Amino acid sequence: MKRLLSLLALICLLSTSATHAQVGDLPRSTPEAERISSRAIQRFFESIQALPATEIHHLMVVRNGRVVAECHPAPYRATDSHTLFSASKTLTALAVGIAISQNRLSTSDRIVTFFPAKLPEKVTPELASITVKDLLIMASGIKPDWEMRSFGDDWIREWLAKPVTSKPGTRFQYDSMCTFMLSAIVQKATGKTVLQLLNQHLFGPMHIYEAEWELSPDGICTGGWGLRMQAESLAKIGILMLQRGQWEGRQLISEAWIDECTKPYINYDGAALQKPTEKNQGYGYQLWRCLKPGAYRLDGAYGQFVVIDPATETVVVILGSSDKTADELACIPAYLYPGIDSPIPENKNQLKTLEQVAAKAALPMPKGKPTSNAFTHADFKLAKNDHNIDLIKFYTENGQNQLRIYYTDTRDETIPVAYNRWAYGALTTTTPPYVITARNRFSGLKHNFATAATYAWTTPTKLHIQLQYVNWISATDIVIDTQAQTATFTNNFNRNKPQTVTCAIVSQ
């Protein structure tokens, strides 16, 4: 009995230590100690945050395996996870490498052999010839259909039924369903999802405990999107790849597979005739080559990046929401790389300035007043909207102005909103805005969503609320126009059109 209790105590201690080590686990150093100019990092941080139509949520700079600077603009925090969109793809490729090392599959395997029960009645020679490698380099020959995942429940069967319009392996056609099929193949070959495989062989040994992955309707990790991790965990993945699969003296994934993943295999059609860009330097196994020779990156929509440069032994993590992703990447060679291997000695004043810039970083809040001359107390009753919010209460309690948001179907889960500061709310089961409309979306995510919200009366008749889902990516501006009796919602996904609904006002 004593032995059992001792074992349980040890498990509890290890679990507690693991959770504690999730953030702050990587060694820290100063920029100059790793031969990077603090001033260069400061300019990089300030410049990327100043880009228009850009929200930066997390920044990390790593050199020689040590974090030399990080920035998590308020209300985002180092402990907050972030959805990665297509940066998820590279982790799927690493899972493929693990399965190959276990002799469960190979890059030359024909994909039809994994799913005999899901094949169309007639299997064409072109479909029969598609290999695992063709999926890895986005050259299946099947024309991408980005709406398919939003309607059907059997994605494998539906994808295999599509016509093959070009010779597999010859034409680059970026398609998240190629990556989903890789995830499905790994699960079929190993009996484990890609997340389970990575947890066992990579994430566990690397002290990464917060990873979650969305699932398809039939329980397969989506592969090409849907992975949710912390910025520091991504920095670890970058270091692992920089060290060619080695972590703390252990070879977690083979050097050969890292080398294979990072080669340029294919490019956009006609790319040789185009001006060189970050998008036409060649595509490896589910990752992109960079303009800087030898550098490569994990790359996801709205600016989810892990940029890995073996020449300078650096890893740069950028997470946020932006339509200026090319400009974000351009900030690295413009400001950061020139400060590497600088002969500048340690400068305590400059280092302090960098630390202050990182500590004070924050997303802009609405400007205005805490109260309105027109309203001391009011309930704003909103018509049905995409954000599942039906009531916003403005009132005074204990002499303090209060604002609170109520969801339509979970009235016991409310969001506090503060003036001129971010109010953090309890975790909510309500799901945030999301541009991906795949069936079963959010399934597989174990953790609920954390909110931070702030407000100001920008005029006596306009109430502006900013609501951030800080452990995801989404942010929503809500503007209540009391004269027009409308509420307008605008997401930080800049391609989304604002939604305006009627707003009934009940003064109290």
KEDO-627580 format. One line per field, with one value per residue (C-alpha): residue number from 1; residue in three letters; x, y, z. Coordinates in nm, 2 decimals, always signed. Layout:
<vobas>
seq [NUM,...]
type [ALA,...]
x [X,...]
y [Y,...]
z [Z,...]
</vobas>
This chain:
<vobas>
seq [1,2,3,4,5,6,7,8,9,10,11,12,13,14,15,16,17,18,19,20,21,22,23,24,25,26,27,28,29,30,31,32,33,34,35,36,37,38,39,40,41,42,43,44,45,46,47,48,49,50,51,52,53,54,55,56,57,58,59,60,61,62,63,64,65,66,67,68,69,70,71,72,73,74,75,76,77,78,79,80,81,82,83,84,85,86,87,88,89,90,91,92,93,94,95,96,97,98,99,100,101,102,103,104,105,106,107,108,109,110,111,112,113,114,115,116,117,118,119,120,121,122,123,124,125,126,127,128,129,130,131,132,133,134,135,136,137,138,139,140,141,142,143,144,145,146,147,148,149,150,151,152,153,154,155,156,157,158,159,160,161,162,163,164,165,166,167,168,169,170,171,172,173,174,175,176,177,178,179,180,181,182,183,184,185,186,187,188,189,190,191,192,193,194,195,196,197,198,199,200,201,202,203,204,205,206,207,208,209,210,211,212,213,214,215,216,217,218,219,220,221,222,223,224,225,226,227,228,229,230,231,232,233,234,235,236,237,238,239,240,241,242,243,244,245,246,247,248,249,250,251,252,253,254,255,256,257,258,259,260,261,262,263,264,265,266,267,268,269,270,271,272,273,274,275,276,277,278,279,280,281,282,283,284,285,286,287,288,289,290,291,292,293,294,295,296,297,298,299,300,301,302,303,304,305,306,307,308,309,310,311,312,313,314,315,316,317,318,319,320,321,322,323,324,325,326,327,328,329,330,331,332,333,334,335,336,337,338,339,340,341,342,343,344,345,346,347,348,349,350,351,352,353,354,355,356,357,358,359,360,361,362,363,364,365,366,367,368,369,370,371,372,373,374,375,376,377,378,379,380,381,382,383,384,385,386,387,388,389,390,391,392,393,394,395,396,397,398,399,400,401,402,403,404,405,406,407,408,409,410,411,412,413,414,415,416,417,418,419,420,421,422,423,424,425,426,427,428,429,430,431,432,433,434,435,436,437,438,439,440,441,442,443,444,445,446,447,448,449,450,451,452,453,454,455,456,457,458,459,460,461,462,463,464,465,466,467,468,469,470,471,472,473,474,475,476,477,478,479,480,481,482,483,484,485,486,487,488,489,490,491,492,493,494,495,496,497,498,499,500,501,502,503,504,505,506,507,508]
type [MET,LYS,ARG,LEU,LEU,SER,LEU,LEU,ALA,LEU,ILE,CYS,LEU,LEU,SER,THR,SER,ALA,THR,HIS,ALA,GLN,VAL,GLY,ASP,LEU,PRO,ARG,SER,THR,PRO,GLU,ALA,GLU,ARG,ILE,SER,SER,ARG,ALA,ILE,GLN,ARG,PHE,PHE,GLU,SER,ILE,GLN,ALA,LEU,PRO,ALA,THR,GLU,ILE,HIS,HIS,LEU,MET,VAL,VAL,ARG,ASN,GLY,ARG,VAL,VAL,ALA,GLU,CYS,HIS,PRO,ALA,PRO,TYR,ARG,ALA,THR,ASP,SER,HIS,THR,LEU,PHE,SER,ALA,SER,LYS,THR,LEU,THR,ALA,LEU,ALA,VAL,GLY,ILE,ALA,ILE,SER,GLN,ASN,ARG,LEU,SER,THR,SER,ASP,ARG,ILE,VAL,THR,PHE,PHE,PRO,ALA,LYS,LEU,PRO,GLU,LYS,VAL,THR,PRO,GLU,LEU,ALA,SER,ILE,THR,VAL,LYS,ASP,LEU,LEU,ILE,MET,ALA,SER,GLY,ILE,LYS,PRO,ASP,TRP,GLU,MET,ARG,SER,PHE,GLY,ASP,ASP,TRP,ILE,ARG,GLU,TRP,LEU,ALA,LYS,PRO,VAL,THR,SER,LYS,PRO,GLY,THR,ARG,PHE,GLN,TYR,ASP,SER,MET,CYS,THR,PHE,MET,LEU,SER,ALA,ILE,VAL,GLN,LYS,ALA,THR,GLY,LYS,THR,VAL,LEU,GLN,LEU,LEU,ASN,GLN,HIS,LEU,PHE,GLY,PRO,MET,HIS,ILE,TYR,GLU,ALA,GLU,TRP,GLU,LEU,SER,PRO,ASP,GLY,ILE,CYS,THR,GLY,GLY,TRP,GLY,LEU,ARG,MET,GLN,ALA,GLU,SER,LEU,ALA,LYS,ILE,GLY,ILE,LEU,MET,LEU,GLN,ARG,GLY,GLN,TRP,GLU,GLY,ARG,GLN,LEU,ILE,SER,GLU,ALA,TRP,ILE,ASP,GLU,CYS,THR,LYS,PRO,TYR,ILE,ASN,TYR,ASP,GLY,ALA,ALA,LEU,GLN,LYS,PRO,THR,GLU,LYS,ASN,GLN,GLY,TYR,GLY,TYR,GLN,LEU,TRP,ARG,CYS,LEU,LYS,PRO,GLY,ALA,TYR,ARG,LEU,ASP,GLY,ALA,TYR,GLY,GLN,PHE,VAL,VAL,ILE,ASP,PRO,ALA,THR,GLU,THR,VAL,VAL,VAL,ILE,LEU,GLY,SER,SER,ASP,LYS,THR,ALA,ASP,GLU,LEU,ALA,CYS,ILE,PRO,ALA,TYR,LEU,TYR,PRO,GLY,ILE,ASP,SER,PRO,ILE,PRO,GLU,ASN,LYS,ASN,GLN,LEU,LYS,THR,LEU,GLU,GLN,VAL,ALA,ALA,LYS,ALA,ALA,LEU,PRO,MET,PRO,LYS,GLY,LYS,PRO,THR,SER,ASN,ALA,PHE,THR,HIS,ALA,ASP,PHE,LYS,LEU,ALA,LYS,ASN,ASP,HIS,ASN,ILE,ASP,LEU,ILE,LYS,PHE,TYR,THR,GLU,ASN,GLY,GLN,ASN,GLN,LEU,ARG,ILE,TYR,TYR,THR,ASP,THR,ARG,ASP,GLU,THR,ILE,PRO,VAL,ALA,TYR,ASN,ARG,TRP,ALA,TYR,GLY,ALA,LEU,THR,THR,THR,THR,PRO,PRO,TYR,VAL,ILE,THR,ALA,ARG,ASN,ARG,PHE,SER,GLY,LEU,LYS,HIS,ASN,PHE,ALA,THR,ALA,ALA,THR,TYR,ALA,TRP,THR,THR,PRO,THR,LYS,LEU,HIS,ILE,GLN,LEU,GLN,TYR,VAL,ASN,TRP,ILE,SER,ALA,THR,ASP,ILE,VAL,ILE,ASP,THR,GLN,ALA,GLN,THR,ALA,THR,PHE,THR,ASN,ASN,PHE,ASN,ARG,ASN,LYS,PRO,GLN,THR,VAL,THR,CYS,ALA,ILE,VAL,SER,GLN]
x [+0.00,+0.28,+0.45,+0.13,+0.09,+0.45,+0.40,+0.08,+0.27,+0.55,+0.30,+0.13,+0.46,+0.57,+0.23,+0.26,+0.62,+0.52,+0.24,+0.46,+0.73,+0.50,+0.59,+0.94,+1.09,+1.34,+1.66,+1.67,+1.96,+2.03,+2.05,+2.41,+2.52,+2.40,+2.55,+2.23,+2.18,+1.90,+1.84,+1.78,+1.52,+1.35,+1.32,+1.18,+0.92,+0.82,+0.81,+0.60,+0.35,+0.32,+0.21,-0.14,-0.43,-0.21,-0.26,+0.05,-0.04,+0.30,+0.66,+0.97,+1.33,+1.55,+1.92,+2.15,+1.85,+1.79,+1.51,+1.67,+1.35,+0.97,+0.67,+0.30,+0.10,-0.18,-0.43,-0.24,-0.02,+0.26,+0.04,-0.23,-0.25,-0.31,-0.47,-0.21,-0.41,-0.18,+0.13,-0.02,+0.08,+0.45,+0.36,+0.17,+0.48,+0.68,+0.42,+0.46,+0.84,+0.78,+0.55,+0.82,+1.08,+0.86,+0.83,+0.46,+0.46,+0.69,+0.68,+0.64,+0.33,+0.02,-0.25,-0.53,-0.38,-0.47,-0.84,-0.98,-1.33,-1.35,-1.24,-1.48,-1.63,-1.38,-1.02,-0.84,-0.47,-0.41,-0.58,-0.40,-0.06,-0.09,+0.18,+0.24,+0.52,+0.27,+0.06,+0.36,+0.46,+0.10,+0.10,-0.18,-0.32,-0.67,-0.80,-0.84,-1.20,-1.20,-1.57,-1.58,-1.49,-1.78,-2.06,-1.96,-1.89,-1.67,-1.39,-1.17,-1.43,-1.53,-1.18,-1.08,-1.39,-1.27,-1.11,-0.73,-0.68,-0.30,-0.02,+0.05,+0.38,+0.42,+0.20,+0.19,-0.17,-0.19,-0.46,-0.53,-0.71,-0.37,-0.26,-0.58,-0.52,-0.17,-0.32,-0.57,-0.29,-0.08,-0.38,-0.46,-0.10,-0.02,-0.36,-0.29,-0.39,-0.11,-0.16,-0.13,+0.18,+0.34,+0.25,+0.43,+0.74,+0.79,+0.57,+0.61,+0.99,+0.99,+0.76,+0.48,+0.15,-0.10,-0.13,-0.48,-0.60,-0.94,-1.10,-1.29,-1.64,-1.49,-1.23,-0.92,-0.70,-0.76,-0.39,-0.38,-0.53,-0.67,-0.36,-0.36,-0.04,+0.15,+0.42,+0.70,+0.60,+0.64,+0.98,+1.07,+0.96,+1.17,+1.47,+1.41,+1.42,+1.72,+1.90,+1.79,+1.56,+1.77,+1.64,+1.85,+2.08,+1.80,+1.72,+1.35,+1.31,+1.57,+1.81,+1.74,+1.37,+1.44,+1.67,+1.41,+1.13,+1.33,+1.44,+1.26,+1.08,+0.82,+0.71,+0.42,+0.35,+0.55,+0.74,+1.06,+0.91,+0.80,+0.98,+1.14,+0.90,+0.87,+0.60,+0.81,+1.13,+1.01,+0.79,+0.93,+0.73,+0.45,+0.67,+0.79,+1.14,+1.23,+1.40,+1.70,+1.91,+1.87,+1.59,+1.24,+0.92,+0.60,+0.33,-0.03,-0.31,-0.33,+0.04,+0.12,+0.49,+0.79,+1.10,+1.40,+1.74,+2.03,+2.29,+2.22,+2.09,+1.78,+1.41,+1.15,+0.79,+0.51,+0.15,-0.14,-0.40,-0.30,-0.37,-0.01,+0.17,+0.43,+0.51,+0.55,+0.80,+0.99,+1.05,+1.28,+1.55,+1.49,+1.54,+1.65,+1.91,+2.13,+2.18,+2.30,+2.67,+2.70,+3.02,+2.81,+2.90,+2.64,+2.44,+2.23,+2.04,+1.95,+1.85,+1.63,+1.47,+1.39,+1.25,+1.03,+0.91,+0.81,+0.65,+0.44,+0.32,-0.05,-0.32,-0.50,-0.81,-1.12,-1.07,-1.34,-1.51,-1.63,-1.98,-2.24,-2.45,-2.74,-2.73,-2.66,-2.81,-2.92,-2.98,-2.89,-3.09,-2.94,-3.11,-2.98,-2.62,-2.33,-2.15,-2.42,-2.45,-2.80,-2.76,-2.51,-2.58,-2.44,-2.49,-2.34,-2.25,-2.08,-2.02,-1.83,-1.94,-2.00,-2.04,-2.12,-2.19,-2.44,-2.45,-2.77,-2.76,-2.53,-2.67,-2.48,-2.15,-2.10,-1.81,-1.69,-1.58,-1.36,-1.29,-0.94,-0.81,-0.86,-1.10,-1.04,-1.34,-1.39,-1.36,-1.66,-1.80,-1.93,-1.71,-1.53,-1.55,-1.36,-1.32,-1.29,-1.64,-1.54,-1.80,-1.72,-1.50,-1.37,-1.43,-1.12,-1.03,-1.04,-1.00,-1.27,-1.21,-1.07,-1.19,-1.05,-1.27,-1.25,-1.48,-1.52,-1.81,-1.65,-1.94,-2.24,-2.44,-2.18,-2.04,-1.73,-1.64,-1.34,-1.36,-1.06,-1.06,-0.70,-0.64,-0.75,-0.70,-1.04,-1.12,-1.45,-1.52,-1.88,-2.01,-2.36,-2.51,-2.79,-2.93,-2.96,-3.04,-2.79,-2.50,-2.22,-1.98,-1.63,-1.38,-1.01,-1.01,-0.99,-1.16,-1.48,-1.75,-1.91,-2.24,-2.50,-2.81,-3.09,-3.04,-3.34,-3.25,-3.41,-3.30,-3.32]
y [+0.00,+0.24,+0.16,+0.24,+0.57,+0.66,+0.59,+0.81,+1.09,+1.07,+1.08,+1.38,+1.56,+1.49,+1.61,+1.93,+1.99,+1.93,+2.18,+2.44,+2.39,+2.44,+2.81,+2.92,+2.58,+2.69,+2.85,+3.23,+3.45,+3.81,+3.91,+4.03,+3.71,+3.52,+3.79,+3.97,+4.34,+4.43,+4.74,+4.52,+4.31,+4.62,+4.76,+4.42,+4.42,+4.78,+4.76,+4.44,+4.57,+4.90,+4.73,+4.83,+4.57,+4.37,+4.23,+4.07,+3.83,+3.65,+3.71,+3.50,+3.52,+3.22,+3.18,+2.89,+2.72,+3.01,+3.26,+3.60,+3.81,+3.76,+3.98,+3.90,+4.22,+4.26,+4.11,+3.81,+3.62,+3.37,+3.09,+3.14,+2.89,+3.00,+2.83,+2.77,+2.73,+2.59,+2.60,+2.28,+2.11,+2.08,+1.89,+1.64,+1.59,+1.52,+1.26,+1.10,+1.08,+0.90,+0.65,+0.59,+0.54,+0.27,+0.10,+0.16,+0.34,+0.50,+0.81,+0.58,+0.41,+0.45,+0.61,+0.39,+0.10,+0.25,+0.29,+0.00,+0.04,+0.41,+0.40,+0.50,+0.23,+0.30,+0.37,+0.55,+0.49,+0.85,+0.80,+0.47,+0.64,+0.91,+0.85,+0.97,+1.20,+1.36,+1.46,+1.59,+1.83,+1.93,+1.77,+1.51,+1.61,+1.66,+2.02,+2.17,+2.20,+2.43,+2.39,+2.01,+1.98,+2.21,+1.98,+1.61,+1.38,+1.12,+1.34,+1.05,+0.89,+1.23,+1.33,+1.00,+1.04,+1.36,+1.36,+1.37,+1.66,+1.67,+1.41,+1.34,+1.47,+1.74,+2.04,+2.23,+2.29,+2.40,+2.20,+2.14,+1.82,+1.67,+1.72,+1.57,+1.26,+1.24,+1.25,+0.98,+0.76,+0.80,+0.70,+0.40,+0.28,+0.33,+0.30,+0.64,+1.00,+1.23,+1.40,+1.08,+0.99,+1.33,+1.33,+1.00,+1.06,+1.44,+1.64,+1.43,+1.43,+1.80,+1.90,+2.01,+1.93,+2.18,+2.07,+2.01,+1.93,+1.96,+1.64,+1.55,+1.41,+1.06,+1.13,+1.20,+1.50,+1.76,+1.77,+2.08,+2.31,+2.30,+2.25,+2.47,+2.54,+2.79,+3.02,+2.86,+2.51,+2.63,+2.77,+2.42,+2.27,+2.53,+2.43,+2.06,+2.11,+2.34,+2.06,+1.81,+1.61,+1.61,+1.72,+1.72,+1.45,+1.23,+1.18,+1.22,+1.22,+1.11,+1.36,+1.22,+1.31,+1.67,+1.70,+1.55,+1.78,+2.10,+2.04,+2.24,+2.00,+2.20,+2.55,+2.75,+2.73,+2.99,+3.09,+3.13,+3.42,+3.60,+3.84,+3.64,+3.63,+3.43,+3.22,+3.11,+2.97,+2.61,+2.39,+2.10,+1.85,+2.06,+2.37,+2.67,+2.77,+3.14,+3.41,+3.39,+3.09,+2.78,+2.92,+2.77,+2.82,+2.68,+2.91,+2.96,+3.19,+3.54,+3.53,+3.22,+3.17,+2.98,+3.09,+2.87,+2.98,+2.73,+2.98,+3.21,+2.94,+3.14,+3.06,+3.34,+3.27,+3.51,+3.46,+3.70,+3.81,+4.00,+4.05,+4.18,+3.85,+3.92,+4.25,+4.06,+3.82,+4.11,+4.26,+3.97,+4.04,+4.41,+4.45,+4.13,+3.96,+4.27,+4.27,+3.91,+3.85,+4.22,+4.32,+4.55,+4.47,+4.41,+4.74,+4.73,+5.05,+4.92,+4.58,+4.76,+4.95,+4.63,+4.47,+4.78,+4.77,+4.41,+4.45,+4.75,+4.60,+4.60,+4.60,+4.94,+4.99,+5.20,+5.57,+5.76,+5.80,+5.55,+5.69,+5.85,+6.16,+5.98,+5.65,+5.58,+5.24,+5.05,+4.70,+4.66,+4.37,+4.25,+4.07,+3.73,+3.75,+3.53,+3.60,+3.44,+3.75,+3.87,+4.11,+4.38,+4.54,+4.88,+4.97,+5.10,+4.88,+5.00,+5.33,+5.17,+5.16,+4.80,+4.64,+4.28,+4.06,+3.78,+3.49,+3.37,+3.00,+3.02,+3.30,+3.18,+3.25,+3.62,+3.83,+4.13,+4.44,+4.71,+5.07,+5.15,+4.81,+4.45,+4.25,+3.88,+3.65,+3.29,+3.02,+3.00,+2.71,+2.95,+2.93,+3.23,+3.35,+3.12,+3.16,+2.78,+2.63,+2.27,+2.03,+1.93,+2.23,+2.29,+1.92,+1.77,+2.09,+2.01,+2.36,+2.62,+2.98,+3.26,+3.62,+3.97,+4.28,+4.65,+4.94,+5.32,+5.55,+5.71,+5.96,+6.01,+5.78,+5.52,+5.24,+5.06,+4.72,+4.51,+4.14,+3.92,+3.54,+3.53,+3.15,+3.12,+3.41,+3.58,+3.94,+4.12,+4.49,+4.57,+4.92,+5.00,+5.31,+5.42,+5.67,+5.42,+5.14,+4.91,+4.69,+4.63,+4.34,+4.34,+4.06,+4.09,+3.85,+4.14,+3.96,+3.93,+4.19,+4.36,+4.24,+4.49,+4.39,+4.59,+4.67,+4.75,+4.98,+4.96,+5.24,+5.18]
z [+0.00,+0.09,-0.24,-0.42,-0.23,-0.31,-0.67,-0.68,-0.51,-0.76,-1.05,-0.89,-0.84,-1.20,-1.33,-1.12,-1.24,-1.60,-1.58,-1.41,-1.67,-1.97,-1.99,-1.90,-1.97,-2.23,-2.10,-2.11,-2.21,-2.30,-2.67,-2.65,-2.47,-2.78,-3.01,-3.11,-3.07,-2.82,-3.04,-3.34,-3.15,-3.02,-3.37,-3.49,-3.21,-3.26,-3.64,-3.67,-3.42,-3.61,-3.93,-4.04,-4.02,-3.79,-3.44,-3.28,-3.00,-2.93,-3.04,-2.94,-3.06,-2.99,-3.06,-2.97,-2.81,-2.57,-2.56,-2.58,-2.61,-2.60,-2.62,-2.55,-2.60,-2.36,-2.32,-2.45,-2.21,-2.24,-2.10,-2.37,-2.64,-3.00,-3.30,-3.58,-3.90,-4.16,-3.94,-3.81,-4.14,-4.05,-3.73,-3.94,-4.16,-3.84,-3.74,-4.09,-4.02,-3.69,-3.86,-4.13,-3.87,-3.72,-4.07,-4.07,-4.41,-4.67,-4.89,-5.20,-5.06,-5.28,-5.08,-5.22,-5.04,-4.70,-4.77,-4.98,-4.84,-4.93,-5.29,-5.57,-5.78,-6.06,-5.95,-6.23,-6.30,-6.20,-5.86,-5.81,-5.86,-5.59,-5.32,-4.97,-5.11,-5.35,-5.05,-4.86,-5.14,-5.23,-5.57,-5.55,-5.89,-5.74,-5.77,-5.42,-5.30,-4.99,-4.93,-4.92,-4.55,-4.47,-4.59,-4.59,-4.30,-4.48,-4.61,-4.71,-4.93,-5.08,-5.15,-5.32,-5.54,-5.69,-6.04,-6.08,-6.32,-6.34,-6.31,-5.94,-5.82,-6.10,-6.01,-5.68,-5.57,-5.21,-5.04,-4.67,-4.76,-4.87,-4.52,-4.38,-4.59,-4.44,-4.09,-4.19,-4.33,-4.01,-3.80,-4.03,-4.03,-3.66,-3.49,-3.33,-3.42,-3.52,-3.19,-2.99,-3.19,-3.14,-2.77,-2.72,-2.93,-2.94,-2.71,-2.40,-2.41,-2.49,-2.20,-2.43,-2.25,-2.38,-2.75,-2.88,-3.23,-3.39,-3.52,-3.84,-3.81,-3.80,-3.53,-3.74,-3.65,-3.92,-4.00,-4.22,-3.96,-3.60,-3.39,-3.08,-2.89,-2.68,-2.84,-2.63,-2.75,-3.11,-3.02,-2.90,-3.23,-3.41,-3.19,-3.25,-3.63,-3.61,-3.41,-3.68,-3.46,-3.15,-2.81,-2.49,-2.62,-2.76,-3.13,-3.12,-3.49,-3.75,-3.89,-4.24,-4.20,-4.10,-4.40,-4.63,-4.49,-4.54,-4.91,-5.18,-5.40,-5.59,-5.66,-5.79,-6.16,-6.34,-6.02,-6.21,-6.40,-6.09,-5.87,-5.58,-5.28,-4.96,-5.14,-5.44,-5.29,-5.30,-5.09,-4.88,-4.68,-4.55,-4.50,-4.69,-4.79,-4.72,-4.92,-4.69,-4.83,-4.61,-4.39,-4.38,-4.19,-4.06,-4.21,-4.12,-4.22,-4.06,-3.97,-3.77,-3.83,-3.70,-3.90,-3.87,-3.99,-3.96,-4.07,-3.78,-3.54,-3.48,-3.44,-3.46,-3.35,-3.46,-3.38,-3.43,-3.68,-3.99,-4.35,-4.39,-4.35,-4.62,-4.44,-4.11,-4.26,-4.42,-4.07,-3.98,-4.25,-4.23,-3.85,-3.68,-3.90,-3.94,-3.56,-3.55,-3.47,-3.40,-3.21,-2.98,-2.61,-2.34,-2.29,-1.98,-2.07,-2.41,-2.27,-2.02,-2.30,-2.49,-2.18,-2.12,-2.48,-2.45,-2.11,-2.21,-2.55,-2.57,-2.83,-2.87,-2.66,-2.75,-2.67,-2.48,-2.15,-1.89,-1.89,-2.12,-2.05,-2.22,-2.02,-1.66,-1.67,-1.98,-2.12,-2.48,-2.62,-2.95,-3.24,-3.34,-3.45,-3.55,-3.22,-3.00,-2.79,-2.70,-2.41,-2.29,-1.96,-1.86,-1.49,-1.17,-0.88,-0.56,-0.72,-1.01,-1.38,-1.49,-1.83,-1.89,-2.19,-2.19,-2.44,-2.59,-2.48,-2.17,-1.96,-1.66,-1.85,-1.87,-1.98,-1.76,-1.96,-1.80,-1.89,-2.00,-1.90,-1.99,-1.78,-1.79,-1.77,-1.66,-1.93,-2.15,-2.35,-2.62,-2.93,-3.07,-3.43,-3.67,-4.05,-4.10,-4.14,-4.14,-4.00,-3.65,-3.60,-3.24,-3.17,-3.00,-2.81,-2.44,-2.31,-2.31,-2.42,-2.22,-2.27,-2.21,-2.28,-2.26,-2.35,-2.39,-2.47,-2.78,-2.80,-2.57,-2.80,-2.91,-2.70,-2.83,-2.68,-2.78,-2.70,-2.73,-2.71,-2.58,-2.59,-2.95,-3.20,-3.24,-3.15,-3.20,-3.20,-3.09,-3.16,-3.02,-3.18,-2.94,-3.19,-3.48,-3.23,-3.39,-3.29,-3.54,-3.50,-3.67,-3.65,-3.65,-3.95,-4.19,-4.48,-4.28,-4.35,-4.04,-3.93,-3.81,-3.62,-3.44,-3.08,-2.85,-2.56,-2.22,-1.98,-1.61]
</vobas>
